[in-house]
């Protein structure tokens, strides 16, 4: 059995390091079109979501101008319901509790957004107790400004 020397071990390690560097260079600099073009084509054909829409086919029995009517008169969006809420913040309530109340009253869509806004702008300790009139048309910054100022009522 040959004796392992310090120089021999260094040479072996340098050889492995050099091999890894060469293979990494070859792997990361390979052009995507050169590597298995037949496989890339079959993947694109197999995935219909990756193909662009070329033509919309109208099913048989549908009127010929059905597509034109839908473009001329887009569907009417139902009006967004406006919610009003009389928020009562009591002494000792946390901003998370306030945000939860607002989400339950449909004033805000997600309580985490209000808490994140208050945290990002260092307003967590600035929420004041009192009674506030809020509605669902208000944005998070508006609500934060209202509940962090002096009491409304």
C-alpha positions as CSV (number, residue, x, y, z in Angstrom):
1,X,0.0,0.0,0.0
2,X,1.5,3.4,-1.0
3,X,2.2,5.9,1.7
4,X,-0.1,9.0,1.7
5,X,2.0,12.1,2.0
6,X,1.1,15.7,2.5
7,X,2.0,16.6,-1.0
8,X,0.1,13.6,-2.5
9,X,-3.0,14.6,-0.6
10,X,-2.7,18.2,-1.7
11,X,-2.3,17.1,-5.3
12,X,-5.4,14.8,-5.1
13,X,-7.5,17.6,-3.6
14,X,-6.3,20.1,-6.2
15,X,-7.3,17.6,-8.9
16,X,-10.8,17.2,-7.5
17,X,-11.2,21.0,-7.2
18,X,-10.0,21.5,-10.8
19,X,-12.4,18.8,-12.0
20,X,-15.4,20.4,-10.2
21,X,-14.5,23.8,-11.6
22,X,-14.3,22.5,-15.2
23,X,-17.6,20.6,-14.9
24,X,-19.4,23.5,-13.2
25,X,-18.2,25.8,-16.0
26,X,-19.4,23.4,-18.7
27,X,-22.8,22.9,-16.9
28,X,-23.6,26.6,-16.3
29,X,-22.4,27.9,-19.7
30,X,-24.2,25.3,-21.8
31,X,-26.7,27.0,-24.1
32,X,-30.3,25.8,-23.6
33,X,-30.9,25.3,-27.3
34,X,-28.0,22.9,-27.6
35,X,-29.1,20.6,-24.8
36,X,-31.6,18.0,-26.1
37,X,-33.6,20.0,-28.6
38,X,-36.0,17.1,-29.2
39,X,-36.8,16.9,-25.5
40,X,-37.4,20.7,-25.3
41,X,-39.9,20.4,-28.2
42,X,-41.8,17.5,-26.7
43,X,-42.1,19.4,-23.4
44,X,-43.5,22.5,-25.1
45,X,-46.0,20.4,-27.1
46,X,-47.1,18.4,-24.0
47,X,-47.8,21.5,-22.0
48,X,-50.8,23.4,-23.6
49,X,-50.5,26.2,-21.1
50,X,-47.1,27.2,-22.5
51,X,-48.5,27.6,-26.1
52,X,-49.8,31.0,-27.1
53,X,-53.5,31.2,-28.1
54,X,-53.6,31.5,-31.9
55,X,-57.2,31.3,-32.6
56,X,-60.4,31.1,-30.6
57,X,-62.8,28.5,-32.0
58,X,-66.5,29.2,-31.7
59,X,-68.4,26.0,-30.9
60,X,-71.0,24.9,-33.4
61,X,-74.5,26.1,-32.8
62,X,-73.2,29.4,-31.3
63,X,-74.2,32.6,-33.2
64,X,-71.4,33.9,-35.5
65,X,-71.3,37.3,-33.8
66,X,-71.3,36.0,-30.2
67,X,-67.7,37.0,-29.7
68,X,-68.4,40.5,-31.0
69,X,-71.3,41.0,-28.6
70,X,-69.2,40.1,-25.6
71,X,-66.4,42.5,-26.6
72,X,-68.9,45.4,-27.3
73,X,-70.7,45.0,-24.0
74,X,-68.4,43.7,-21.2
75,X,-70.1,42.0,-18.3
76,X,-71.3,44.5,-15.7
77,X,-69.3,44.2,-12.5
78,X,-71.5,44.1,-9.4
79,X,-71.0,47.2,-7.2
80,X,-68.7,46.7,-4.3
81,X,-70.7,46.8,-1.1
82,X,-69.8,49.6,1.2
83,X,-69.6,48.8,4.9
84,X,-69.8,51.4,7.6
85,X,-68.4,50.6,11.1
86,X,-68.3,52.4,14.4
87,X,-65.0,51.2,15.8
88,X,-64.6,51.3,19.6
89,X,-61.1,50.9,20.8
90,X,-60.9,50.4,24.5
91,X,-57.9,51.0,26.8
92,X,-55.5,48.1,26.6
93,X,-56.6,46.8,23.2
94,X,-53.7,45.6,21.0
95,X,-53.4,46.7,17.4
96,X,-53.9,43.1,16.4
97,X,-57.3,43.1,18.2
98,X,-58.3,46.3,16.4
99,X,-57.3,44.9,13.0
100,X,-59.3,41.7,13.8
101,X,-62.4,43.7,14.5
102,X,-62.0,45.7,11.3
103,X,-61.6,42.5,9.3
104,X,-64.7,40.9,10.8
105,X,-66.6,44.1,10.0
106,X,-65.4,43.9,6.3
107,X,-63.6,47.3,6.6
108,X,-60.3,45.7,5.6
109,X,-59.6,42.6,3.6
110,X,-56.8,41.2,5.8
111,X,-55.9,42.1,9.3
112,X,-52.2,41.4,8.7
113,X,-52.0,44.3,6.2
114,X,-53.0,46.8,8.9
115,X,-50.7,45.3,11.5
116,X,-47.8,45.3,9.0
117,X,-48.5,48.9,8.0
118,X,-48.6,50.0,11.7
119,X,-45.4,48.0,12.4
120,X,-43.6,49.3,9.3
121,X,-44.3,52.9,10.2
122,X,-43.6,52.4,13.9
123,X,-47.3,53.2,14.8
124,X,-48.0,50.1,16.9
125,X,-47.8,52.0,20.2
126,X,-49.7,55.0,18.7
127,X,-53.1,53.4,18.4
128,X,-55.5,55.6,20.6
129,X,-58.6,54.4,22.4
130,X,-61.8,56.0,21.4
131,X,-64.7,55.7,18.9
132,X,-64.0,56.0,15.2
133,X,-66.4,56.0,12.2
134,X,-64.8,54.0,9.4
135,X,-66.0,52.6,6.1
136,X,-64.8,49.9,3.6
137,X,-63.8,52.5,1.0
138,X,-60.9,53.7,3.2
139,X,-57.4,52.5,2.5
140,X,-55.0,51.1,5.1
141,X,-53.0,54.4,5.5
142,X,-56.2,56.4,6.0
143,X,-57.4,54.0,8.7
144,X,-54.0,54.0,10.4
145,X,-53.9,57.8,10.4
146,X,-57.4,58.0,11.9
147,X,-56.8,55.5,14.7
148,X,-53.4,56.8,15.7
149,X,-54.5,60.4,16.1
150,X,-56.4,62.0,19.0
151,X,-59.8,60.6,19.9
152,X,-62.6,61.2,17.4
153,X,-65.4,61.3,19.9
